């Protein structure tokens, strides 16, 4: 019984970590190039979920198969969310490229609040039921420790991370992203269009965030306008924990955070579930400010 409880907590933690990783990737990629904490990133995650719900409602009228509805709705939501990320960069961040970091940070907080209240007014402040359209995995039918939705979330996250890693390492755009992250001025001098590269980074981060929002909403079965805020904060904690600016660090930090929350809630108290994330943040900032895989910044004197 105790072992089954442990396994349930393990898979629950991996599921949380997978969602945090999809969000944390956007945080860490943007920070790596622009040195900006995009606090509106969680709202893109939320908009992806809401757009999927709206598209499912529209497509249901056409009497299409549920799998076709789910795929079309998810693809439309991902593209729409990517458009939001691109627009955020153009409107709120690009004009502040050369401004002090605090200006861009304030802009990010402002966009987060704006998008929250925009969705609240356009939709509702209540929780809405979200269709559980994730398919059933047959070999899990007789096993209670890992649900089909958890398996799909973990598998999808793994695939997204592999594709993203290949994209960043081997494509021309990925190399431009790495060059801009190392030295924006030098990248510009070598012919890299840094502004275009930053916009692509926002697009990619928004896509992964939307995927996370769709998956977790289908797993939980409900959404509201506020789901992106706390998830975004925790993903930011995960990125800092692993080392902000490091993609492997963001993934590692996300799984560490997800497992810590799951086991803490299971063995200590679920009342303090959200507290564990911020306890970890305080500890990592005290003992290793650069994060688990982050490199300490060189101090110029």
Order of alpha helices (4+ residues) and beta strands (2+ residues): alpha-alpha-alpha-alpha-beta-alpha-alpha-alpha-alpha-beta-alpha-alpha-alpha
